[in-house]
Amino acid sequence: DGVYYNSSSESVFQASRSGNNLEGFMNIDDILDGSSISVGITGTSDMMSPREVAVNGNLFVVADNADVDGDTNTPDGRLYIYNMSGGNFTLRNVITTNFKLWGITFNGNDLYAVVDATNELAVFTNFLSNTSTTTLSASKRIAIEGIVRTHGITYDAGSDVLVMTDIALASNGQDDGGFHVIENFTNKLNSTANGATLAMSSQIRVAGSATMLGNPVDVAYDADTETVYIAEAGN
């Protein structure tokens, strides 16, 4: 599900749901249209239901939304942290969360995580400083007014813009989705108390039948052209 492009090495990395591992494809910019490509780096098969990849330096974090304790009444998930070195992925540690995961993205050393099945955003401050396998609570959780159920998330540090998607009802894959753009996000996050709600008046919501969004599951943002790219799984 998750995919990450490294422009300096011209490489693409993805979380494979068939192999439950990380895969790397090298020299992507030299690939000819219509060509077949082979996996250049294959990680160990550690995960159960990988959904998204976030990268900070040589550390790759994968969000996994499989039920950890076998009890669907107690939401939980896992964050797998891998170190990439010498053309190999090594599992460093695993963080268990007390909520289901989907999209994740970095802002410096802080990790932003979607709280699946809700309209909430979780923040893990200095996330990568947690080097042991453990259970960790978010440093902060806030609700995003106007969202029904969020999945995709991305953050651009240069413009301080956060974008989150809203799939609304998962059963409606045609016309109830949307996305939210939050400018000047850092100040707005800091001004919203833990457990509080970020008001709709502080956001831009894009939704409606003309958007053709039903289940927008992921998002990317190009700050230079102010363009939002949506991965739409339903419509």
C-alpha positions in Angstrom: 0.0 0.0 0.0 2.5 2.6 1.1 5.0 4.1 -1.5 8.0 6.4 -1.1 10.1 8.0 -3.8 13.7 9.1 -3.2 14.7 11.6 -5.8 18.5 11.6 -4.9 18.8 7.8 -5.5 16.0 7.6 -8.1 14.5 4.8 -6.0 10.9 3.7 -5.1 10.1 1.9 -1.9 6.8 0.2 -1.2 5.1 -1.8 1.6 4.1 -5.1 0.0 0.9 -6.5 1.3 1.6 -9.8 -0.5 5.0 -10.3 1.1 4.3 -8.2 4.2 7.7 -6.6 3.8 9.5 -3.5 2.3 10.6 -3.6 -1.3 12.9 -1.2 -3.1 13.1 -0.6 -6.9 16.3 1.1 -8.0 17.2 3.5 -10.9 13.5 4.2 -11.6 14.2 7.3 -13.7 16.1 5.1 -16.3 13.2 2.6 -16.8 11.6 2.7 -20.2 7.9 2.9 -20.6 6.3 -0.6 -20.6 9.4 -2.3 -19.1 9.3 -4.9 -16.4 11.2 -4.1 -13.2 12.6 -6.4 -10.5 12.9 -5.8 -6.8 16.3 -4.5 -5.9 16.0 -4.6 -2.1 13.7 -7.0 -0.1 13.1 -6.7 3.6 12.1 -9.5 6.0 8.5 -10.5 6.2 7.6 -9.1 9.6 4.3 -7.3 9.1 0.6 -8.5 8.9 -1.3 -5.6 7.2 1.0 -2.8 6.1 -0.7 0.4 5.0 1.7 3.4 4.7 5.4 4.2 4.7 7.1 7.3 6.1 10.9 7.9 5.8 13.3 9.9 7.9 16.9 9.6 6.7 17.7 5.9 6.6 14.9 5.0 8.9 11.7 3.6 7.3 8.5 3.5 9.3 5.6 1.3 8.2 2.1 1.6 9.7 0.3 -1.8 10.1 -3.4 -1.9 11.0 -3.7 -5.6 11.9 -5.4 -6.3 15.2 -2.6 -6.8 17.7 -4.4 -8.4 20.7 -7.1 -10.3 18.8 -9.8 -8.2 20.4 -11.6 -5.9 18.0 -13.1 -4.0 20.9 -9.7 -2.7 21.8 -8.3 -0.7 18.8 -4.5 -1.1 18.3 -1.9 -1.2 15.7 1.9 -1.4 15.1 4.6 0.9 13.7 7.5 -1.1 12.3 10.8 0.8 12.1 13.5 -0.4 9.7 17.0 0.8 9.1 18.3 0.7 5.5 22.0 0.2 5.2 24.3 -1.4 2.7 21.3 -2.2 0.4 19.5 -4.1 3.2 16.5 -3.5 5.5 17.0 -4.4 9.2 14.1 -4.3 11.6 15.1 -2.0 14.4 12.1 -2.1 16.7 8.3 -2.2 16.8 6.0 0.3 18.4 2.4 -0.8 19.4 -0.2 1.9 19.5 -3.5 2.1 21.3 -5.4 3.0 18.2 -5.8 1.6 14.6 -3.4 3.0 12.1 -3.5 4.1 8.5 -1.7 7.0 7.0 1.6 8.4 8.5 4.0 11.2 7.7 6.9 13.0 9.3 7.4 16.6 10.3 11.0 16.6 11.2 11.4 14.1 14.0 7.7 14.1 14.9 5.4 11.5 13.4 1.8 12.3 12.4 -0.5 9.3 12.3 -4.1 8.9 11.2 -6.4 7.4 13.9 -8.2 4.9 11.6 -12.0 4.8 11.8 -12.1 8.3 13.3 -11.6 11.9 12.4 -8.5 12.2 14.6 -4.8 13.0 14.1 -2.2 11.6 16.5 1.2 13.2 17.1 4.3 11.3 18.3 6.9 13.9 19.4 10.6 12.8 18.6 9.2 9.5 17.5 12.5 7.9 16.4 14.1 8.4 19.8 12.0 5.4 20.9 14.5 2.6 20.0 13.0 -0.3 21.9 10.1 -2.6 21.1 7.3 -1.2 23.3 3.8 0.2 23.6 3.6 3.9 23.1 0.8 6.5 23.6 0.6 9.5 21.3 2.0 12.8 22.6 -1.2 14.5 21.4 -4.5 13.6 19.7 -6.9 16.1 18.2 -10.1 15.8 16.1 -10.4 17.4 12.7 -13.8 19.0 12.4 -15.6 18.1 9.2 -13.9 14.7 8.6 -15.9 11.5 9.1 -13.2 8.9 8.7 -9.7 9.8 7.6 -7.1 7.6 5.8 -4.5 9.6 3.8 -2.2 12.2 5.2 0.8 14.3 4.0 2.8 17.2 5.3 5.0 19.7 3.5 7.4 21.5 5.8 8.4 24.2 3.4 4.9 25.6 3.1 3.7 24.3 6.5 0.6 22.6 4.9 -1.0 19.4 6.1 -3.5 17.6 3.9 -5.8 14.8 5.1 -8.4 12.8 3.2 -11.9 11.8 4.3 -13.3 8.5 3.0 -16.6 9.2 5.0 -18.6 6.0 4.8 -16.4 3.1 3.6 -19.6 1.5 2.1 -20.1 4.5 -0.2 -17.2 4.4 -2.7 -18.7 6.9 -5.1 -19.4 10.4 -3.9 -19.1 11.1 -0.1 -15.3 11.6 0.1 -13.2 14.7 0.3 -10.0 16.2 1.6 -8.9 18.9 4.0 -6.1 21.4 3.5 -4.7 23.0 6.6 -2.3 26.0 6.1 -0.1 27.4 8.8 -0.5 24.0 10.4 2.2 24.1 13.1 0.6 27.1 14.8 -2.9 25.6 14.5 -1.7 22.3 16.0 0.0 24.0 18.8 -3.1 26.1 19.5 -5.3 23.0 19.7 -5.2 21.3 23.1 -4.8 17.6 23.5 -8.2 16.0 23.0 -9.7 19.1 21.5 -11.0 19.8 17.9 -9.4 21.8 15.1 -12.2 24.0 13.9 -13.6 23.8 10.3 -13.0 27.5 10.1 -9.2 26.9 10.2 -9.3 24.5 7.2 -10.3 24.2 3.6 -12.6 21.3 2.7 -12.9 20.0 -0.8 -15.8 17.6 -1.3 -19.0 17.1 -3.3 -20.1 15.2 -6.4 -17.9 17.2 -8.8 -14.7 16.0 -7.0 -15.6 12.3 -8.0 -14.2 11.3 -4.5 -15.7 8.2 -2.8 -12.9 6.6 -0.9 -9.7 8.8 -1.2 -7.2 6.6 0.6 -4.0 8.5 0.1 -2.7 11.9 -0.8 0.4 13.7 -2.0 1.0 17.5 -2.2 3.2 19.6 -4.5 3.8 22.9 -2.7 5.4 24.6 -5.7 2.3 24.3 -7.8 -0.2 24.0 -4.9 -1.4 20.7 -6.4 -3.1 17.9 -4.4 -2.9 14.4 -5.8 -5.5 11.9 -4.5 -5.4 8.1 -4.7 -9.1 7.2 -5.1 -10.0 3.6 -4.4 -13.7 3.7 -4.7 -14.9 5.7 -7.7 
